[in-house]
């Protein structure tokens, strides 16, 4: 009975993490604490120690966290370093708690994956509604709860999980397959709204690896050829798209022209041509430091000529 209670708490904790990862850092962290506390109360440490010795993957995560800990000797900003360690603490806690607990059944694992996809879908719908009701919303702000890059990576994983479910006929069979397809299409559409290039790169790279693995493992010649052709097509499409994006990013637009004075009549600074171009804009063009120095104190108490908490120059970041 006691073992079943701890197993249920562990499973519920994983479900909460899976669902709230894209929705609430507070609930996610609280769920991690629940799993860790349950792990300590559960006991059975000799058996857990044997699992650690058998599973070298647990030690890999421990070493990653240890590397961050050792790097404290090379930091000058201990406040930021300690905050970073606190954020990365799950890298140490979760692998130990999960790796030394009894393995989940495939049914429970698939349920956790489905709950994760549901959480990502809810977060995406919330972002879509935010855009629908306020068309002026910035694309980064469409991810209401976590960074848009993290959400895009979760969307990628969700799309492949849905593909896995459909391919293995798990949860989605018959007419329910249409639901999985529609959810996947919506998630990809929302990722386009997020303008998450990182997400799309990961999506296509993973798709490429899946196609290559499919071509290598299958014994059917037709599927092997289809996998190879599809993999080559992905490489060509992604390579062409990346080349276009890079060329467009660093190509100055026709709007790049040096102006003489600002709206307040102050002269712009002389352009320092160091070749820095972003989104087709020459970065150092049409900058009036005089007006920046007068306006910046109205927005921040950090001096314009100082460094931010990451040791970066405020003025350079502002430009």
C-alpha positions in Angstrom: 0.0 0.0 0.0 2.8 2.4 1.0 4.7 1.6 -2.2 1.6 2.3 -4.3 1.0 5.7 -2.7 4.6 6.8 -3.4 4.3 5.5 -7.0 1.0 7.5 -7.5 2.6 10.7 -6.0 5.6 10.2 -8.3 3.3 9.7 -11.4 1.1 12.7 -10.5 4.2 14.9 -10.1 5.5 13.9 -13.5 2.1 14.7 -15.0 2.1 18.1 -13.4 5.6 18.9 -14.7 4.6 17.7 -18.2 1.5 19.8 -18.4 2.7 23.0 -16.7 6.2 23.2 -18.3 4.9 25.5 -21.0 2.4 27.2 -18.7 3.8 27.9 -15.2 7.3 27.8 -13.9 5.9 28.1 -10.3 3.8 24.9 -10.7 6.6 23.1 -12.5 9.1 23.9 -9.7 6.5 23.0 -7.0 6.0 19.6 -8.8 9.8 19.0 -8.9 9.9 19.7 -5.2 7.0 17.2 -4.7 8.9 14.5 -6.6 12.1 15.1 -4.7 10.3 15.2 -1.3 8.5 12.0 -2.2 11.8 10.4 -3.2 13.3 11.2 0.2 10.3 10.0 2.2 10.0 6.8 0.1 13.3 5.5 1.4 14.9 2.4 -0.1 18.3 4.1 -0.5 20.4 0.9 -0.9 18.3 -0.1 -4.0 18.4 3.4 -5.3 22.2 3.5 -4.9 22.5 0.2 -6.9 20.4 1.8 -9.7 22.8 4.8 -9.8 25.7 2.5 -10.3 23.9 0.6 -13.0 22.7 3.7 -14.9 25.7 5.8 -16.0 23.3 8.3 -17.6 22.5 9.6 -14.1 26.1 10.4 -13.5 26.3 12.4 -16.8 23.7 14.9 -15.5 25.5 15.0 -12.2 28.8 15.9 -13.9 27.0 18.6 -15.9 25.8 20.3 -12.7 29.2 19.8 -11.1 30.9 21.6 -14.0 28.7 24.6 -13.3 29.5 24.4 -9.6 33.3 24.2 -10.3 33.1 27.2 -12.6 32.2 29.4 -9.7 36.0 29.8 -9.2 36.1 31.8 -12.5 33.1 34.1 -11.9 33.1 37.7 -10.7 29.3 37.9 -10.4 28.3 35.5 -7.6 24.7 36.8 -7.4 24.1 35.8 -11.1 26.1 32.6 -10.7 24.1 31.4 -7.7 20.9 32.3 -9.4 22.0 30.3 -12.4 22.8 27.3 -10.2 19.4 27.5 -8.6 17.8 27.5 -12.1 19.9 24.4 -13.1 19.3 22.5 -9.8 16.7 20.3 -11.6 19.6 19.0 -13.7 20.8 17.4 -10.5 17.6 16.6 -8.7 15.3 15.1 -11.4 17.8 12.7 -13.0 18.6 11.2 -9.6 14.9 11.0 -8.6 13.7 9.7 -11.9 16.7 7.4 -12.6 16.5 5.7 -9.2 12.7 5.3 -9.1 11.0 2.2 -10.6 10.7 2.4 -14.4 7.4 3.7 -15.7 5.2 1.4 -17.8 4.8 2.3 -21.4 1.1 3.2 -20.7 2.1 5.7 -18.1 5.0 7.1 -20.2 2.6 7.6 -23.2 0.1 9.3 -20.9 2.8 11.7 -19.7 3.7 12.5 -23.3 0.0 13.1 -24.2 -0.4 15.4 -21.2 2.8 17.3 -22.2 1.3 17.8 -25.7 -1.9 19.0 -24.2 0.0 21.6 -22.1 1.9 22.9 -25.2 -1.4 23.1 -27.1 -3.0 25.1 -24.3 -0.1 27.5 -24.2 -0.2 27.9 -28.0 -3.9 28.5 -28.0 -3.5 31.2 -25.3 -0.8 32.9 -27.4 -2.9 32.7 -30.6 -5.9 34.3 -28.7 -3.5 37.1 -27.4 -2.6 37.8 -31.1 -6.3 37.6 -32.2 -7.5 40.1 -29.6 -4.5 42.4 -29.9 -3.0 42.4 -33.4 -0.2 44.7 -32.2 1.2 42.0 -29.9 4.9 41.4 -30.5 5.8 37.9 -31.7 8.0 37.3 -28.7 5.0 38.1 -26.4 2.9 35.4 -28.0 4.5 33.0 -25.6 2.7 34.2 -22.5 4.3 32.0 -19.9 7.9 31.1 -21.0 10.4 32.3 -23.5 9.3 31.9 -27.1 12.4 29.9 -28.0 11.6 27.3 -25.3 8.0 27.1 -26.4 9.1 26.6 -30.0 11.3 23.6 -28.9 8.4 22.2 -26.9 6.2 22.5 -30.0 8.8 20.6 -32.1 8.8 17.8 -29.5 5.0 17.8 -29.4 4.8 17.4 -33.2 7.1 14.4 -33.2 5.2 12.9 -30.2 1.9 13.2 -32.2 3.6 11.6 -35.2 4.8 8.8 -32.9 1.3 8.3 -31.5 -0.3 8.2 -35.0 2.4 5.8 -36.4 2.1 3.4 -33.4 -1.7 3.8 -33.2 -1.6 5.0 -29.6 -4.5 7.1 -28.4 -5.2 8.2 -32.0 -6.9 5.7 -34.3 -9.6 5.9 -36.9 -11.2 9.3 -37.0 -9.1 10.5 -34.0 -6.1 10.6 -36.3 -7.6 13.8 -37.8 -7.5 15.4 -34.3 -3.8 14.7 -34.1 -3.1 16.0 -37.5 -5.1 19.2 -36.9 -3.3 19.8 -33.6 0.1 19.3 -35.2 -0.8 21.7 -38.1 -2.0 24.3 -35.6 1.2 24.0 -33.5 3.4 24.4 -36.7 1.3 27.4 -37.7 1.7 29.0 -34.3 5.5 28.4 -34.5 5.4 30.4 -37.7 3.7 33.2 -35.8 6.4 33.0 -33.1 9.0 33.5 -35.8 11.1 30.9 -34.0 13.9 30.1 -36.4 15.6 28.0 -33.7 12.5 25.9 -33.4 12.3 25.3 -37.2 16.0 24.4 -37.4 15.5 21.8 -34.7 12.4 20.6 -36.4 14.1 20.0 -39.7 17.3 18.6 -38.2 15.3 16.1 -36.2 13.1 15.2 -39.2 16.3 14.6 -41.2 17.6 12.2 -38.5 14.3 10.4 -38.4 14.3 9.9 -42.2 17.9 8.7 -42.2 17.2 6.3 -39.4 14.1 5.1 -41.2 16.1 4.5 -44.4 18.9 2.6 -42.6 16.7 0.4 -40.5 14.0 -0.6 -42.9 14.3 -3.7 -45.1 11.8 -2.4 -47.7 13.6 -0.9 -50.7 10.7 1.4 -51.6 10.7 2.9 -48.1 14.5 3.2 -48.0 14.6 5.1 -51.3 11.7 7.4 -50.1 13.6 8.1 -46.8 16.8 9.0 -48.6 15.0 11.2 -51.2 13.1 12.9 -48.4 16.3 13.5 -46.4 18.0 15.0 -49.4 15.0 17.2 -50.0 15.0 18.4 -46.3 18.7 19.3 -46.7 18.1 21.3 -49.9 15.1 23.1 -48.5 16.7 24.0 -45.1 20.0 24.9 -46.7 18.3 27.2 -49.2 16.2 28.8 -46.6 19.1 29.4 -44.3 21.2 30.9 -47.1 18.3 33.3 -47.9 17.8 34.3 -44.3 21.5 35.0 -43.8 21.8 37.0 -47.1 18.7 39.0 -46.2 19.9 39.7 -42.7 23.2 41.2 -43.7 22.1 43.0 -46.9 21.5 46.7 -46.3 18.1 47.9 -47.4 17.4 50.9 -49.6 16.1 52.7 -46.5 19.6 52.9 -45.0 20.5 56.6 -45.5 22.3 59.0 -43.3 20.1 61.8 -41.9 21.4 65.2 -41.0 19.4 66.1 -37.9 16.9 64.6 -35.5 13.3 65.7 -35.0 14.6 68.0 -32.2 17.2 69.5 -34.5 20.3 67.9 -33.1 22.9 66.6 -35.5 23.4 62.8 -35.8 26.8 61.4 -34.9 29.2 60.6 -37.6 28.7 57.0 -38.8 31.3 54.5 -37.7 31.3 52.0 -40.5 32.4 48.7 -38.8 30.3 46.5 -41.1 27.7 45.6 -38.4 24.3 45.0 -40.1 21.2 43.5 -38.5 17.9 42.8 -40.3 19.2 44.9 -43.2 19.9 47.9 -41.0 23.3 49.5 -40.5 23.5 49.5 -36.7 25.6 52.6 -36.2 23.7 54.9 -38.6 21.5 57.8 -37.4 22.6 57.7 -33.7 22.4 60.9 -31.6 24.3 60.2 -28.4 23.3 63.6 -27.0 19.6 62.7 -27.0 20.3 59.2 -25.8 22.1 60.5 -22.8 19.2 62.9 -21.9 16.4 60.3 -22.5 18.0 57.2 -21.0 17.8 58.4 -17.3 14.1 58.7 -17.7 13.9 55.0 -18.4 16.5 53.5 -16.1 18.6 54.2 -13.0 21.6 52.3 -14.5 24.1 54.8 -16.0 24.4 54.7 -19.8 28.2 54.2 -19.6 28.0 51.4 -17.1 27.7 47.6 -17.4 24.6 45.5 -17.0 24.3 42.5 -14.7 25.8 40.3 -17.4 28.9 42.5 -17.7 27.8 44.0 -21.0 27.9 47.7 -22.0 24.5 49.4 -21.6 25.2 51.8 -24.4 26.2 49.1 -26.9 23.2 47.0 -26.0 20.9 50.1 -26.4 22.3 50.8 -29.9 
